[in-house]
């Protein structure tokens, strides 16, 4: 199987928005809830996300998208904006 085929299939799962499926945070739509699975970034970016409460196992809710520039999310009682580059580095699993 080619590299493109693998990516297409994985992205298809992300677009399904079914409970238990994993995808990147950037794919959450407004109102969608998910649990943070992993942070794929390193160094300062990872420390920043962890300090914001983006900890594996925590629930995150997408409040609204901001086009291609990022999205507004809620983690616990905190609400903040995540740019699209950082949102790509956060793997989440949909919850009902």
MDAnalysis code that builds the backbone (N, CA, C; Angstrom):
import MDAnalysis as mda
import numpy as np

u = mda.Universe.empty(288, n_residues=96, atom_resindex=np.repeat(np.arange(96), 3), trajectory=True)
u.add_TopologyAttr("name", ["N", "CA", "C"] * 96)
u.add_TopologyAttr("resid", np.arange(1, 97))
u.add_TopologyAttr("resname", ["UNK", "UNK", "UNK", "UNK", "UNK", "UNK", "UNK", "UNK", "UNK", "UNK", "UNK", "UNK", "UNK", "UNK", "UNK", "UNK", "UNK", "UNK", "UNK", "UNK", "UNK", "UNK", "UNK", "UNK", "UNK", "UNK", "UNK", "UNK", "UNK", "UNK", "UNK", "UNK", "UNK", "UNK", "UNK", "UNK", "UNK", "UNK", "UNK", "UNK", "UNK", "UNK", "UNK", "UNK", "UNK", "UNK", "UNK", "UNK", "UNK", "UNK", "UNK", "UNK", "UNK", "UNK", "UNK", "UNK", "UNK", "UNK", "UNK", "UNK", "UNK", "UNK", "UNK", "UNK", "UNK", "UNK", "UNK", "UNK", "UNK", "UNK", "UNK", "UNK", "UNK", "UNK", "UNK", "UNK", "UNK", "UNK", "UNK", "UNK", "UNK", "UNK", "UNK", "UNK", "UNK", "UNK", "UNK", "UNK", "UNK", "UNK", "UNK", "UNK", "UNK", "UNK", "UNK", "UNK"])
u.atoms.positions = np.array([
    [0.850, -1.174, 0.000],
    [0.000, 0.000, 0.000],
    [0.894, 1.235, 0.000],
    [0.503, 2.207, -0.757],
    [1.300, 3.428, -0.846],
    [1.089, 4.320, 0.371],
    [1.994, 5.261, 0.541],
    [1.889, 6.219, 1.636],
    [0.581, 6.999, 1.534],
    [0.234, 7.409, 0.320],
    [-0.995, 8.182, 0.128],
    [-2.227, 7.393, 0.559],
    [-2.243, 6.104, 0.268],
    [-3.381, 5.268, 0.639],
    [-3.559, 5.198, 2.145],
    [-2.465, 5.079, 2.871],
    [-2.554, 5.031, 4.337],
    [-3.089, 6.337, 4.886],
    [-2.592, 7.447, 4.369],
    [-3.040, 8.744, 4.861],
    [-4.521, 8.957, 4.560],
    [-4.948, 8.557, 3.375],
    [-6.336, 8.744, 3.000],
    [-7.245, 7.956, 3.934],
    [-6.884, 6.720, 4.246],
    [-7.716, 5.900, 5.107],
    [-7.761, 6.493, 6.513],
    [-6.621, 6.891, 7.045],
    [-6.593, 7.471, 8.395],
    [-7.434, 8.738, 8.459],
    [-7.308, 9.594, 7.451],
    [-8.093, 10.826, 7.442],
    [-9.577, 10.519, 7.353],
    [-9.941, 9.465, 6.633],
    [-11.333, 9.069, 6.540],
    [-11.899, 8.750, 7.911],
    [-11.102, 8.118, 8.765],
    [-11.559, 7.825, 10.123],
    [-11.753, 9.125, 10.900],
    [-10.837, 10.068, 10.709],
    [-10.936, 11.326, 11.439],
    [-12.218, 12.053, 11.069],
    [-12.563, 12.032, 9.810],
    [-13.745, 12.734, 9.347],
    [-15.034, 12.087, 9.798],
    [-14.969, 10.851, 10.293],
    [-16.179, 10.134, 10.673],
    [-16.796, 10.687, 11.956],
    [-15.995, 11.244, 12.850],
    [-16.462, 11.809, 14.119],
    [-17.274, 10.802, 14.932],
    [-16.842, 9.559, 14.970],
    [-17.528, 8.543, 15.749],
    [-16.828, 8.352, 17.069],
    [-17.606, 8.014, 18.079],
    [-17.059, 7.796, 19.416],
    [-15.933, 6.784, 19.353],
    [-14.824, 7.094, 20.009],
    [-13.690, 6.192, 20.093],
    [-12.672, 6.352, 18.981],
    [-12.983, 7.074, 17.910],
    [-12.031, 7.254, 16.820],
    [-11.056, 8.377, 17.155],
    [-9.813, 8.197, 16.744],
    [-8.779, 9.189, 17.014],
    [-8.551, 10.082, 15.806],
    [-8.196, 11.302, 16.076],
    [-7.809, 12.245, 15.032],
    [-7.046, 13.389, 15.686],
    [-6.702, 14.374, 14.902],
    [-6.023, 15.554, 15.439],
    [-7.051, 16.551, 15.952],
    [-6.649, 17.333, 16.924],
    [-7.520, 18.350, 17.503],
    [-8.054, 19.293, 16.426],
    [-7.265, 19.591, 15.415],
    [-7.685, 20.529, 14.374],
    [-8.925, 20.054, 13.622],
    [-9.256, 18.760, 13.701],
    [-10.417, 18.230, 12.990],
    [-11.715, 18.297, 13.781],
    [-11.660, 18.730, 15.035],
    [-12.890, 18.849, 15.822],
    [-13.748, 19.983, 15.286],
    [-15.031, 19.739, 15.212],
    [-15.966, 20.782, 14.806],
    [-16.565, 21.440, 16.037],
    [-17.230, 22.570, 15.866],
    [-17.851, 23.262, 16.994],
    [-18.803, 22.339, 17.766],
    [-18.646, 22.312, 19.075],
    [-19.476, 21.485, 19.941],
    [-18.957, 20.073, 20.147],
    [-17.977, 19.642, 19.356],
    [-17.434, 18.286, 19.477],
    [-16.604, 18.162, 20.747],
    [-16.712, 16.988, 21.385],
    [-15.945, 16.704, 22.601],
    [-15.019, 15.536, 22.336],
    [-13.835, 15.598, 22.933],
    [-12.856, 14.533, 22.758],
    [-11.959, 14.477, 23.988],
    [-11.246, 13.369, 24.122],
    [-10.262, 13.189, 25.189],
    [-8.884, 13.261, 24.552],
    [-7.988, 13.998, 25.167],
    [-6.624, 14.134, 24.649],
    [-5.907, 12.798, 24.815],
    [-5.360, 12.286, 23.710],
    [-4.620, 11.029, 23.725],
    [-3.122, 11.279, 23.883],
    [-2.538, 12.044, 22.977],
    [-1.093, 12.305, 23.019],
    [-0.777, 13.689, 22.475],
    [0.379, 14.197, 22.878],
    [0.936, 15.423, 22.327],
    [2.169, 15.005, 21.545],
    [2.212, 15.308, 20.251],
    [3.334, 14.872, 19.429],
    [4.450, 15.902, 19.340],
    [4.255, 17.077, 19.931],
    [5.283, 18.116, 19.899],
    [6.317, 17.878, 21.002],
    [7.389, 18.620, 20.947],
    [8.492, 18.490, 21.903],
    [8.865, 19.853, 22.474],
    [9.691, 19.841, 23.487],
    [10.297, 21.054, 24.038],
    [9.314, 22.091, 24.549],
    [9.548, 23.340, 24.128],
    [8.757, 24.462, 24.606],
    [7.288, 24.378, 24.225],
    [7.005, 23.867, 23.035],
    [5.603, 23.736, 22.608],
    [4.857, 22.771, 23.511],
    [5.502, 21.662, 23.849],
    [4.859, 20.677, 24.708],
    [4.651, 21.243, 26.108],
    [5.648, 21.940, 26.632],
    [5.519, 22.552, 27.958],
    [4.375, 23.570, 27.986],
    [4.257, 24.356, 26.916],
    [3.197, 25.354, 26.848],
    [1.825, 24.683, 26.861],
    [1.649, 23.643, 26.050],
    [0.365, 22.947, 26.011],
    [0.034, 22.310, 27.353],
    [1.023, 21.688, 27.983],
    [0.800, 21.075, 29.292],
    [0.419, 22.126, 30.334],
    [1.054, 23.302, 30.279],
    [0.743, 24.362, 31.242],
    [-0.668, 24.916, 31.039],
    [-1.200, 24.800, 29.814],
    [-2.564, 25.231, 29.532],
    [-3.598, 24.195, 29.970],
    [-3.124, 23.022, 30.390],
    [-4.042, 21.974, 30.811],
    [-4.311, 20.934, 29.745],
    [-3.596, 21.000, 28.622],
    [-3.764, 20.034, 27.527],
    [-2.996, 18.760, 27.899],
    [-3.524, 18.034, 28.860],
    [-2.872, 16.860, 29.430],
    [-3.577, 15.608, 28.927],
    [-2.828, 14.598, 28.475],
    [-3.472, 13.351, 28.050],
    [-4.430, 12.829, 29.120],
    [-5.632, 12.458, 28.665],
    [-6.677, 11.990, 29.565],
    [-7.728, 13.046, 29.871],
    [-7.416, 14.318, 29.633],
    [-8.364, 15.414, 29.882],
    [-9.326, 15.560, 28.708],
    [-10.553, 15.966, 29.018],
    [-11.537, 16.209, 27.965],
    [-11.384, 17.615, 27.417],
    [-11.537, 17.752, 26.107],
    [-11.463, 19.043, 25.423],
    [-12.731, 19.198, 24.586],
    [-13.276, 20.413, 24.573],
    [-14.456, 20.728, 23.774],
    [-14.108, 21.852, 22.814],
    [-14.460, 21.669, 21.546],
    [-14.251, 22.726, 20.556],
    [-15.408, 23.706, 20.657],
    [-15.120, 24.956, 20.950],
    [-16.165, 25.979, 21.067],
    [-16.485, 26.594, 19.713],
    [-15.444, 26.871, 18.930],
    [-15.644, 27.396, 17.575],
    [-14.334, 27.330, 16.809],
    [-14.463, 27.172, 15.515],
    [-13.302, 27.184, 14.634],
    [-13.001, 28.612, 14.222],
    [-11.781, 28.836, 13.828],
    [-11.384, 30.168, 13.366],
    [-10.810, 30.048, 11.966],
    [-11.505, 29.288, 11.127],
    [-11.020, 29.084, 9.771],
    [-9.750, 28.263, 9.792],
    [-8.795, 28.613, 8.965],
    [-7.535, 27.887, 8.901],
    [-6.540, 28.326, 9.952],
    [-6.900, 29.326, 10.773],
    [-5.925, 29.857, 11.716],
    [-5.928, 29.159, 13.072],
    [-6.927, 28.322, 13.361],
    [-6.962, 27.618, 14.633],
    [-8.370, 27.441, 15.142],
    [-8.478, 27.192, 16.450],
    [-9.795, 27.022, 17.044],
    [-9.790, 27.405, 18.511],
    [-10.993, 27.702, 18.991],
    [-11.187, 28.052, 20.396],
    [-11.669, 26.794, 21.108],
    [-11.013, 26.431, 22.199],
    [-11.334, 25.190, 22.911],
    [-11.534, 25.452, 24.398],
    [-12.192, 24.484, 25.039],
    [-12.353, 24.505, 26.496],
    [-11.732, 23.235, 27.051],
    [-10.876, 23.396, 28.051],
    [-10.305, 22.267, 28.793],
    [-10.565, 22.577, 30.258],
    [-11.375, 21.749, 30.895],
    [-11.778, 22.044, 32.275],
    [-12.594, 23.312, 32.289],
    [-12.174, 24.294, 33.084],
    [-12.892, 25.574, 33.145],
    [-12.193, 26.669, 32.346],
    [-11.091, 26.309, 31.660],
    [-10.331, 27.291, 30.881],
    [-10.747, 27.256, 29.416],
    [-10.827, 28.439, 28.809],
    [-11.099, 28.563, 27.390],
    [-9.953, 29.338, 26.765],
    [-9.450, 28.845, 25.628],
    [-8.361, 29.533, 24.959],
    [-8.305, 29.172, 23.495],
    [-7.499, 29.928, 22.746],
    [-7.316, 29.741, 21.312],
    [-6.066, 28.905, 21.072],
    [-6.184, 27.906, 20.207],
    [-5.036, 27.080, 19.800],
    [-4.820, 27.319, 18.314],
    [-3.617, 27.742, 17.910],
    [-3.385, 27.931, 16.480],
    [-3.323, 26.580, 15.775],
    [-3.504, 26.579, 14.477],
    [-3.619, 25.332, 13.728],
    [-2.351, 24.488, 13.797],
    [-1.178, 25.103, 13.879],
    [0.067, 24.327, 13.981],
    [0.093, 23.510, 15.269],
    [-0.313, 24.111, 16.371],
    [-0.340, 23.381, 17.643],
    [-1.467, 22.349, 17.653],
    [-2.613, 22.700, 17.077],
    [-3.752, 21.779, 17.054],
    [-3.420, 20.502, 16.276],
    [-2.535, 20.604, 15.290],
    [-2.104, 19.435, 14.517],
    [-1.274, 18.468, 15.358],
    [-0.706, 18.945, 16.430],
    [0.187, 18.129, 17.249],
    [-0.497, 17.515, 18.460],
    [-1.820, 17.607, 18.498],
    [-2.586, 17.045, 19.614],
    [-3.523, 15.974, 19.065],
    [-3.293, 14.727, 19.459],
    [-4.160, 13.616, 19.047],
    [-5.271, 13.477, 20.079],
    [-6.504, 13.349, 19.599],
    [-7.658, 13.219, 20.485],
    [-8.514, 12.021, 20.076],
    [-9.365, 11.582, 20.988],
    [-10.326, 10.494, 20.732],
    [-11.715, 11.031, 21.042],
    [-12.620, 10.936, 20.069],
    [-13.984, 11.435, 20.244],
    [-14.708, 10.718, 21.373],
    [-15.546, 11.475, 22.083],
    [-16.441, 10.912, 23.098],
    [-17.851, 11.332, 22.726],
    [-18.842, 10.650, 23.301],
    [-20.247, 10.985, 22.964],
    [-20.701, 12.240, 23.657],
])
